[in-house]
Amino acid sequence: MSELNNPHDAFFKRHFGNKKIAQNFLENYLRLLLCANYVFK
């Protein structure tokens, strides 16, 4: 795998490489962001 020079990339690779952390984030925060930006009719 290539070396990560950007600290931001390293952070995401470290945390989202863990399936439980990624799943928790997506289930909790992405859902909130999608609902907040969606106009319900």
mmCIF entry with sequence, helices, sheets and N, C-alpha, C, O atoms, coordinates in Angstrom:
data_MODEL
# 
_entry.id   MODEL 
# 
_entity.id                         1 
_entity.type                       polymer 
_entity.pdbx_number_of_molecules   1 
# 
_entity_poly.entity_id                      1 
_entity_poly.type                           'polypeptide(L)' 
_entity_poly.nstd_linkage                   no 
_entity_poly.nstd_monomer                   no 
_entity_poly.pdbx_seq_one_letter_code       MSELNNPHDAFFKRHFGNKKIAQNFLENYLRLLLCANYVFK 
_entity_poly.pdbx_seq_one_letter_code_can   MSELNNPHDAFFKRHFGNKKIAQNFLENYLRLLLCANYVFK 
_entity_poly.pdbx_strand_id                 A 
# 
loop_
_entity_poly_seq.entity_id 
_entity_poly_seq.num 
_entity_poly_seq.mon_id 
_entity_poly_seq.hetero 
1 1  MET n 
1 2  SER n 
1 3  GLU n 
1 4  LEU n 
1 5  ASN n 
1 6  ASN n 
1 7  PRO n 
1 8  HIS n 
1 9  ASP n 
1 10 ALA n 
1 11 PHE n 
1 12 PHE n 
1 13 LYS n 
1 14 ARG n 
1 15 HIS n 
1 16 PHE n 
1 17 GLY n 
1 18 ASN n 
1 19 LYS n 
1 20 LYS n 
1 21 ILE n 
1 22 ALA n 
1 23 GLN n 
1 24 ASN n 
1 25 PHE n 
1 26 LEU n 
1 27 GLU n 
1 28 ASN n 
1 29 TYR n 
1 30 LEU n 
1 31 ARG n 
1 32 LEU n 
1 33 LEU n 
1 34 LEU n 
1 35 CYS n 
1 36 ALA n 
1 37 ASN n 
1 38 TYR n 
1 39 VAL n 
1 40 PHE n 
1 41 LYS n 
# 
_struct_asym.id          A 
_struct_asym.entity_id   1 
# 
loop_
_struct_conf.conf_type_id 
_struct_conf.id 
_struct_conf.pdbx_PDB_helix_id 
_struct_conf.beg_label_comp_id 
_struct_conf.beg_label_asym_id 
_struct_conf.beg_label_seq_id 
_struct_conf.pdbx_beg_PDB_ins_code 
_struct_conf.end_label_comp_id 
_struct_conf.end_label_asym_id 
_struct_conf.end_label_seq_id 
_struct_conf.pdbx_end_PDB_ins_code 
_struct_conf.beg_auth_comp_id 
_struct_conf.beg_auth_asym_id 
_struct_conf.beg_auth_seq_id 
_struct_conf.end_auth_comp_id 
_struct_conf.end_auth_asym_id 
_struct_conf.end_auth_seq_id 
_struct_conf.pdbx_PDB_helix_class 
_struct_conf.details 
_struct_conf.pdbx_PDB_helix_length 
HELX_P HELX_P1 AA1 PRO A 7  ? PHE A 16 ? PRO A 7  PHE A 16 1 ? 10 
HELX_P HELX_P2 AA2 LYS A 19 ? PHE A 25 ? LYS A 19 PHE A 25 1 ? 7  
HELX_P HELX_P3 AA3 LEU A 26 ? LEU A 30 ? LEU A 26 LEU A 30 3 ? 5  
HELX_P HELX_P4 AA4 ARG A 31 ? ASN A 37 ? ARG A 31 ASN A 37 1 ? 7  
# 
_struct_conf_type.id          HELX_P 
_struct_conf_type.criteria    ? 
_struct_conf_type.reference   ? 
# 
loop_
_atom_site.group_PDB 
_atom_site.id 
_atom_site.type_symbol 
_atom_site.label_atom_id 
_atom_site.label_alt_id 
_atom_site.label_comp_id 
_atom_site.label_asym_id 
_atom_site.label_entity_id 
_atom_site.label_seq_id 
_atom_site.pdbx_PDB_ins_code 
_atom_site.Cartn_x 
_atom_site.Cartn_y 
_atom_site.Cartn_z 
_atom_site.occupancy 
_atom_site.B_iso_or_equiv 
_atom_site.pdbx_formal_charge 
_atom_site.auth_seq_id 
_atom_site.auth_comp_id 
_atom_site.auth_asym_id 
_atom_site.auth_atom_id 
_atom_site.pdbx_PDB_model_num 
ATOM 1   N N  . MET A 1 1  ? 0.845   -1.179 0.000  1.00 0.00 ? 1  MET A N  1 
ATOM 2   C CA . MET A 1 1  ? 0.000   0.000  0.000  1.00 0.00 ? 1  MET A CA 1 
ATOM 3   C C  . MET A 1 1  ? 0.888   1.238  0.000  1.00 0.00 ? 1  MET A C  1 
ATOM 4   O O  . MET A 1 1  ? 1.983   1.226  0.563  1.00 0.00 ? 1  MET A O  1 
ATOM 5   N N  . SER A 1 2  ? 0.416   2.295  -0.627 1.00 0.00 ? 2  SER A N  1 
ATOM 6   C CA . SER A 1 2  ? 1.225   3.510  -0.716 1.00 0.00 ? 2  SER A CA 1 
ATOM 7   C C  . SER A 1 2  ? 1.248   4.262  0.607  1.00 0.00 ? 2  SER A C  1 
ATOM 8   O O  . SER A 1 2  ? 0.342   4.143  1.432  1.00 0.00 ? 2  SER A O  1 
ATOM 9   N N  . GLU A 1 3  ? 2.287   5.021  0.780  1.00 0.00 ? 3  GLU A N  1 
ATOM 10  C CA . GLU A 1 3  ? 2.458   5.815  1.996  1.00 0.00 ? 3  GLU A CA 1 
ATOM 11  C C  . GLU A 1 3  ? 1.483   6.989  1.987  1.00 0.00 ? 3  GLU A C  1 
ATOM 12  O O  . GLU A 1 3  ? 1.251   7.603  0.946  1.00 0.00 ? 3  GLU A O  1 
ATOM 13  N N  . LEU A 1 4  ? 0.917   7.294  3.148  1.00 0.00 ? 4  LEU A N  1 
ATOM 14  C CA . LEU A 1 4  ? 0.001   8.429  3.271  1.00 0.00 ? 4  LEU A CA 1 
ATOM 15  C C  . LEU A 1 4  ? 0.772   9.617  3.823  1.00 0.00 ? 4  LEU A C  1 
ATOM 16  O O  . LEU A 1 4  ? 1.281   9.571  4.943  1.00 0.00 ? 4  LEU A O  1 
ATOM 17  N N  . ASN A 1 5  ? 0.853   10.668 3.041  1.00 0.00 ? 5  ASN A N  1 
ATOM 18  C CA . ASN A 1 5  ? 1.580   11.858 3.462  1.00 0.00 ? 5  ASN A CA 1 
ATOM 19  C C  . ASN A 1 5  ? 0.681   12.890 4.124  1.00 0.00 ? 5  ASN A C  1 
ATOM 20  O O  . ASN A 1 5  ? 1.163   13.769 4.838  1.00 0.00 ? 5  ASN A O  1 
ATOM 21  N N  . ASN A 1 6  ? -0.601  12.789 3.896  1.00 0.00 ? 6  ASN A N  1 
ATOM 22  C CA . ASN A 1 6  ? -1.541  13.750 4.433  1.00 0.00 ? 6  ASN A CA 1 
ATOM 23  C C  . ASN A 1 6  ? -2.096  13.223 5.762  1.00 0.00 ? 6  ASN A C  1 
ATOM 24  O O  . ASN A 1 6  ? -2.630  12.114 5.801  1.00 0.00 ? 6  ASN A O  1 
ATOM 25  N N  . PRO A 1 7  ? -1.980  13.989 6.843  1.00 0.00 ? 7  PRO A N  1 
ATOM 26  C CA . PRO A 1 7  ? -2.492  13.525 8.140  1.00 0.00 ? 7  PRO A CA 1 
ATOM 27  C C  . PRO A 1 7  ? -3.994  13.246 8.102  1.00 0.00 ? 7  PRO A C  1 
ATOM 28  O O  . PRO A 1 7  ? -4.479  12.355 8.799  1.00 0.00 ? 7  PRO A O  1 
ATOM 29  N N  . HIS A 1 8  ? -4.726  14.004 7.295  1.00 0.00 ? 8  HIS A N  1 
ATOM 30  C CA . HIS A 1 8  ? -6.168  13.803 7.165  1.00 0.00 ? 8  HIS A CA 1 
ATOM 31  C C  . HIS A 1 8  ? -6.449  12.417 6.595  1.00 0.00 ? 8  HIS A C  1 
ATOM 32  O O  . HIS A 1 8  ? -7.328  11.710 7.088  1.00 0.00 ? 8  HIS A O  1 
ATOM 33  N N  . ASP A 1 9  ? -5.710  12.024 5.562  1.00 0.00 ? 9  ASP A N  1 
ATOM 34  C CA . ASP A 1 9  ? -5.869  10.695 4.968  1.00 0.00 ? 9  ASP A CA 1 
ATOM 35  C C  . ASP A 1 9  ? -5.536  9.599  5.969  1.00 0.00 ? 9  ASP A C  1 
ATOM 36  O O  . ASP A 1 9  ? -6.233  8.587  6.047  1.00 0.00 ? 9  ASP A O  1 
ATOM 37  N N  . ALA A 1 10 ? -4.482  9.800  6.724  1.00 0.00 ? 10 ALA A N  1 
ATOM 38  C CA . ALA A 1 10 ? -4.073  8.803  7.711  1.00 0.00 ? 10 ALA A CA 1 
ATOM 39  C C  . ALA A 1 10 ? -5.139  8.638  8.790  1.00 0.00 ? 10 ALA A C  1 
ATOM 40  O O  . ALA A 1 10 ? -5.406  7.521  9.234  1.00 0.00 ? 10 ALA A O  1 
ATOM 41  N N  . PHE A 1 11 ? -5.745  9.737  9.209  1.00 0.00 ? 11 PHE A N  1 
ATOM 42  C CA . PHE A 1 11 ? -6.813  9.697  10.213 1.00 0.00 ? 11 PHE A CA 1 
ATOM 43  C C  . PHE A 1 11 ? -7.984  8.851  9.711  1.00 0.00 ? 11 PHE A C  1 
ATOM 44  O O  . PHE A 1 11 ? -8.462  7.961  10.414 1.00 0.00 ? 11 PHE A O  1 
ATOM 45  N N  . PHE A 1 12 ? -8.439  9.137  8.490  1.00 0.00 ? 12 PHE A N  1 
ATOM 46  C CA . PHE A 1 12 ? -9.578  8.400  7.952  1.00 0.00 ? 12 PHE A CA 1 
ATOM 47  C C  . PHE A 1 12 ? -9.241  6.945  7.694  1.00 0.00 ? 12 PHE A C  1 
ATOM 48  O O  . PHE A 1 12 ? -10.076 6.070  7.925  1.00 0.00 ? 12 PHE A O  1 
ATOM 49  N N  . LYS A 1 13 ? -8.058  6.673  7.230  1.00 0.00 ? 13 LYS A N  1 
ATOM 50  C CA . LYS A 1 13 ? -7.665  5.280  6.997  1.00 0.00 ? 13 LYS A CA 1 
ATOM 51  C C  . LYS A 1 13 ? -7.633  4.517  8.321  1.00 0.00 ? 13 LYS A C  1 
ATOM 52  O O  . LYS A 1 13 ? -8.089  3.376  8.392  1.00 0.00 ? 13 LYS A O  1 
ATOM 53  N N  . ARG A 1 14 ? -7.104  5.136  9.353  1.00 0.00 ? 14 ARG A N  1 
ATOM 54  C CA . ARG A 1 14 ? -7.002  4.471  10.652 1.00 0.00 ? 14 ARG A CA 1 
ATOM 55  C C  . ARG A 1 14 ? -8.391  4.211  11.243 1.00 0.00 ? 14 ARG A C  1 
ATOM 56  O O  . ARG A 1 14 ? -8.656  3.111  11.729 1.00 0.00 ? 14 ARG A O  1 
ATOM 57  N N  . HIS A 1 15 ? -9.274  5.203  11.207 1.00 0.00 ? 15 HIS A N  1 
ATOM 58  C CA . HIS A 1 15 ? -10.578 5.061  11.848 1.00 0.00 ? 15 HIS A CA 1 
ATOM 59  C C  . HIS A 1 15 ? -11.596 4.321  10.985 1.00 0.00 ? 15 HIS A C  1 
ATOM 60  O O  . HIS A 1 15 ? -12.345 3.492  11.499 1.00 0.00 ? 15 HIS A O  1 
ATOM 61  N N  . PHE A 1 16 ? -11.637 4.599  9.708  1.00 0.00 ? 16 PHE A N  1 
ATOM 62  C CA . PHE A 1 16 ? -12.608 3.939  8.852  1.00 0.00 ? 16 PHE A CA 1 
ATOM 63  C C  . PHE A 1 16 ? -12.116 2.576  8.378  1.00 0.00 ? 16 PHE A C  1 
ATOM 64  O O  . PHE A 1 16 ? -12.858 1.842  7.725  1.00 0.00 ? 16 PHE A O  1 
ATOM 65  N N  . GLY A 1 17 ? -10.888 2.237  8.698  1.00 0.00 ? 17 GLY A N  1 
ATOM 66  C CA . GLY A 1 17 ? -10.402 0.896  8.461  1.00 0.00 ? 17 GLY A CA 1 
ATOM 67  C C  . GLY A 1 17 ? -10.964 -0.078 9.489  1.00 0.00 ? 17 GLY A C  1 
ATOM 68  O O  . GLY A 1 17 ? -10.937 -1.293 9.291  1.00 0.00 ? 17 GLY A O  1 
ATOM 69  N N  . ASN A 1 18 ? -11.471 0.469  10.583 1.00 0.00 ? 18 ASN A N  1 
ATOM 70  C CA . ASN A 1 18 ? -12.122 -0.326 11.619 1.00 0.00 ? 18 ASN A CA 1 
ATOM 71  C C  . ASN A 1 18 ? -13.612 -0.386 11.279 1.00 0.00 ? 18 ASN A C  1 
ATOM 72  O O  . ASN A 1 18 ? -14.305 0.630  11.327 1.00 0.00 ? 18 ASN A O  1 
ATOM 73  N N  . LYS A 1 19 ? -14.098 -1.567 10.939 1.00 0.00 ? 19 LYS A N  1 
ATOM 74  C CA . LYS A 1 19 ? -15.474 -1.720 10.465 1.00 0.00 ? 19 LYS A CA 1 
ATOM 75  C C  . LYS A 1 19 ? -16.505 -1.225 11.477 1.00 0.00 ? 19 LYS A C  1 
ATOM 76  O O  . LYS A 1 19 ? -17.492 -0.603 11.086 1.00 0.00 ? 19 LYS A O  1 
ATOM 77  N N  . LYS A 1 20 ? -16.298 -1.486 12.764 1.00 0.00 ? 20 LYS A N  1 
ATOM 78  C CA . LYS A 1 20 ? -17.267 -1.049 13.782 1.00 0.00 ? 20 LYS A CA 1 
ATOM 79  C C  . LYS A 1 20 ? -17.349 0.470  13.858 1.00 0.00 ? 20 LYS A C  1 
ATOM 80  O O  . LYS A 1 20 ? -18.440 1.029  13.976 1.00 0.00 ? 20 LYS A O  1 
ATOM 81  N N  . ILE A 1 21 ? -16.206 1.138  13.793 1.00 0.00 ? 21 ILE A N  1 
ATOM 82  C CA . ILE A 1 21 ? -16.196 2.605  13.850 1.00 0.00 ? 21 ILE A CA 1 
ATOM 83  C C  . ILE A 1 21 ? -16.868 3.181  12.618 1.00 0.00 ? 21 ILE A C  1 
ATOM 84  O O  . ILE A 1 21 ? -17.680 4.100  12.727 1.00 0.00 ? 21 ILE A O  1 
ATOM 85  N N  . ALA A 1 22 ? -16.538 2.653  11.442 1.00 0.00 ? 22 ALA A N  1 
ATOM 86  C CA . ALA A 1 22 ? -17.133 3.143  10.198 1.00 0.00 ? 22 ALA A CA 1 
ATOM 87  C C  . ALA A 1 22 ? -18.648 2.938  10.204 1.00 0.00 ? 22 ALA A C  1 
ATOM 88  O O  . ALA A 1 22 ? -19.400 3.840  9.836  1.00 0.00 ? 22 ALA A O  1 
ATOM 89  N N  . GLN A 1 23 ? -19.086 1.772  10.616 1.00 0.00 ? 23 GLN A N  1 
ATOM 90  C CA . GLN A 1 23 ? -20.512 1.473  10.648 1.00 0.00 ? 23 GLN A CA 1 
ATOM 91  C C  . GLN A 1 23 ? -21.235 2.396  11.613 1.00 0.00 ? 23 GLN A C  1 
ATOM 92  O O  . GLN A 1 23 ? -22.302 2.917  11.288 1.00 0.00 ? 23 GLN A O  1 
ATOM 93  N N  . ASN A 1 24 ? -20.672 2.605  12.793 1.00 0.00 ? 24 ASN A N  1 
ATOM 94  C CA . ASN A 1 24 ? -21.283 3.483  13.781 1.00 0.00 ? 24 ASN A CA 1 
ATOM 95  C C  . ASN A 1 24 ? -21.406 4.904  13.248 1.00 0.00 ? 24 ASN A C  1 
ATOM 96  O O  . ASN A 1 24 ? -22.452 5.536  13.398 1.00 0.00 ? 24 ASN A O  1 
ATOM 97  N N  . PHE A 1 25 ? -20.355 5.403  12.632 1.00 0.00 ? 25 PHE A N  1 
ATOM 98  C CA . PHE A 1 25 ? -20.378 6.761  12.078 1.00 0.00 ? 25 PHE A CA 1 
ATOM 99  C C  . PHE A 1 25 ? -21.455 6.887  11.009 1.00 0.00 ? 25 PHE A C  1 
ATOM 100 O O  . PHE A 1 25 ? -22.259 7.819  11.037 1.00 0.00 ? 25 PHE A O  1 
ATOM 101 N N  . LEU A 1 26 ? -21.470 5.948  10.069 1.00 0.00 ? 26 LEU A N  1 
ATOM 102 C CA . LEU A 1 26 ? -22.428 6.022  8.971  1.00 0.00 ? 26 LEU A CA 1 
ATOM 103 C C  . LEU A 1 26 ? -23.866 5.897  9.459  1.00 0.00 ? 26 LEU A C  1 
ATOM 104 O O  . LEU A 1 26 ? -24.747 6.609  8.976  1.00 0.00 ? 26 LEU A O  1 
ATOM 105 N N  . GLU A 1 27 ? -24.105 5.023  10.389 1.00 0.00 ? 27 GLU A N  1 
ATOM 106 C CA . GLU A 1 27 ? -25.464 4.839  10.899 1.00 0.00 ? 27 GLU A CA 1 
ATOM 107 C C  . GLU A 1 27 ? -25.958 6.046  11.681 1.00 0.00 ? 27 GLU A C  1 
ATOM 108 O O  . GLU A 1 27 ? -27.143 6.375  11.619 1.00 0.00 ? 27 GLU A O  1 
ATOM 109 N N  . ASN A 1 28 ? -25.085 6.702  12.406 1.00 0.00 ? 28 ASN A N  1 
ATOM 110 C CA . ASN A 1 28 ? -25.519 7.791  13.270 1.00 0.00 ? 28 ASN A CA 1 
ATOM 111 C C  . ASN A 1 28 ? -25.421 9.167  12.638 1.00 0.00 ? 28 ASN A C  1 
ATOM 112 O O  . ASN A 1 28 ? -26.375 9.941  12.713 1.00 0.00 ? 28 ASN A O  1 
ATOM 113 N N  . TYR A 1 29 ? -24.303 9.492  12.022 1.00 0.00 ? 29 TYR A N  1 
ATOM 114 C CA . TYR A 1 29 ? -24.093 10.848 11.554 1.00 0.00 ? 29 TYR A CA 1 
ATOM 115 C C  . TYR A 1 29 ? -24.512 11.071 10.114 1.00 0.00 ? 29 TYR A C  1 
ATOM 116 O O  . TYR A 1 29 ? -25.058 12.124 9.784  1.00 0.00 ? 29 TYR A O  1 
ATOM 117 N N  . LEU A 1 30 ? -24.267 10.101 9.257  1.00 0.00 ? 30 LEU A N  1 
ATOM 118 C CA . LEU A 1 30 ? -24.659 10.271 7.873  1.00 0.00 ? 30 LEU A CA 1 
ATOM 119 C C  . LEU A 1 30 ? -26.174 10.339 7.759  1.00 0.00 ? 30 LEU A C  1 
ATOM 120 O O  . LEU A 1 30 ? -26.703 11.134 6.983  1.00 0.00 ? 30 LEU A O  1 
ATOM 121 N N  . ARG A 1 31 ? -26.866 9.523  8.513  1.00 0.00 ? 31 ARG A N  1 
ATOM 122 C CA . ARG A 1 31 ? -28.322 9.553  8.514  1.00 0.00 ? 31 ARG A CA 1 
ATOM 123 C C  . ARG A 1 31 ? -28.831 10.928 8.934  1.00 0.00 ? 31 ARG A C  1 
ATOM 124 O O  . ARG A 1 31 ? -29.767 11.452 8.331  1.00 0.00 ? 31 ARG A O  1 
ATOM 125 N N  . LEU A 1 32 ? -28.227 11.513 9.957  1.00 0.00 ? 32 LEU A N  1 
ATOM 126 C CA . LEU A 1 32 ? -28.645 12.843 10.412 1.00 0.00 ? 32 LEU A CA 1 
ATOM 127 C C  . LEU A 1 32 ? -28.395 13.896 9.344  1.00 0.00 ? 32 LEU A C  1 
ATOM 128 O O  . LEU A 1 32 ? -29.232 14.773 9.130  1.00 0.00 ? 32 LEU A O  1 
ATOM 129 N N  . LEU A 1 33 ? -27.253 13.816 8.674  1.00 0.00 ? 33 LEU A N  1 
ATOM 130 C CA . LEU A 1 33 ? -26.940 14.775 7.621  1.00 0.00 ? 33 LEU A CA 1 
ATOM 131 C C  . LEU A 1 33 ? -27.895 14.649 6.450  1.00 0.00 ? 33 LEU A C  1 
ATOM 132 O O  . LEU A 1 33 ? -28.343 15.655 5.900  1.00 0.00 ? 33 LEU A O  1 
ATOM 133 N N  . LEU A 1 34 ? -28.206 13.435 6.070  1.00 0.00 ? 34 LEU A N  1 
ATOM 134 C CA . LEU A 1 34 ? -29.133 13.229 4.959  1.00 0.00 ? 34 LEU A CA 1 
ATOM 135 C C  . LEU A 1 34 ? -30.520 13.737 5.297  1.00 0.00 ? 34 LEU A C  1 
ATOM 136 O O  . LEU A 1 34 ? -31.159 14.377 4.462  1.00 0.00 ? 34 LEU A O  1 
ATOM 137 N N  . CYS A 1 35 ? -30.993 13.470 6.484  1.00 0.00 ? 35 CYS A N  1 
ATOM 138 C CA . CYS A 1 35 ? -32.320 13.930 6.885  1.00 0.00 ? 35 CYS A CA 1 
ATOM 139 C C  . CYS A 1 35 ? -32.376 15.451 7.023  1.00 0.00 ? 35 CYS A C  1 
ATOM 140 O O  . CYS A 1 35 ? -33.392 16.070 6.705  1.00 0.00 ? 35 CYS A O  1 
ATOM 141 N N  . ALA A 1 36 ? -31.302 16.041 7.489  1.00 0.00 ? 36 ALA A N  1 
ATOM 142 C CA . ALA A 1 36 ? -31.280 17.498 7.673  1.00 0.00 ? 36 ALA A CA 1 
ATOM 143 C C  . ALA A 1 36 ? -31.288 18.231 6.336  1.00 0.00 ? 36 ALA A C  1 
ATOM 144 O O  . ALA A 1 36 ? -31.772 19.360 6.253  1.00 0.00 ? 36 ALA A O  1 
ATOM 145 N N  . ASN A 1 37 ? -30.759 17.604 5.296  1.00 0.00 ? 37 ASN A N  1 
ATOM 146 C CA . ASN A 1 37 ? -30.680 18.247 3.980  1.00 0.00 ? 37 ASN A CA 1 
ATOM 147 C C  . ASN A 1 37 ? -31.803 17.826 3.033  1.00 0.00 ? 37 ASN A C  1 
ATOM 148 O O  . ASN A 1 37 ? -31.858 18.293 1.896  1.00 0.00 ? 37 ASN A O  1 
ATOM 149 N N  . TYR A 1 38 ? -32.681 16.965 3.482  1.00 0.00 ? 38 TYR A N  1 
ATOM 150 C CA . TYR A 1 38 ? -33.749 16.474 2.629  1.00 0.00 ? 38 TYR A CA 1 
ATOM 151 C C  . TYR A 1 38 ? -35.028 17.243 2.951  1.00 0.00 ? 38 TYR A C  1 
ATOM 152 O O  . TYR A 1 38 ? -35.376 17.425 4.118  1.00 0.00 ? 38 TYR A O  1 
ATOM 153 N N  . VAL A 1 39 ? -35.710 17.682 1.928  1.00 0.00 ? 39 VAL A N  1 
ATOM 154 C CA . VAL A 1 39 ? -36.976 18.399 2.111  1.00 0.00 ? 39 VAL A CA 1 
ATOM 155 C C  . VAL A 1 39 ? -38.096 17.372 2.018  1.00 0.00 ? 39 VAL A C  1 
ATOM 156 O O  . VAL A 1 39 ? -38.349 16.808 0.954  1.00 0.00 ? 39 VAL A O  1 
ATOM 157 N N  . PHE A 1 40 ? -38.762 17.136 3.145  1.00 0.00 ? 40 PHE A N  1 
ATOM 158 C CA . PHE A 1 40 ? -39.860 16.187 3.152  1.00 0.00 ? 40 PHE A CA 1 
ATOM 159 C C  . PHE A 1 40 ? -41.125 16.870 2.669  1.00 0.00 ? 40 PHE A C  1 
ATOM 160 O O  . PHE A 1 40 ? -41.441 17.982 3.091  1.00 0.00 ? 40 PHE A O  1 
ATOM 161 N N  . LYS A 1 41 ? -41.841 16.205 1.788  1.00 0.00 ? 41 LYS A N  1 
ATOM 162 C CA . LYS A 1 41 ? -43.068 16.794 1.228  1.00 0.00 ? 41 LYS A CA 1 
ATOM 163 C C  . LYS A 1 41 ? -44.283 16.106 1.810  1.00 0.00 ? 41 LYS A C  1 
ATOM 164 O O  . LYS A 1 41 ? -45.412 16.454 1.467  1.00 0.00 ? 41 LYS A O  1 
# 
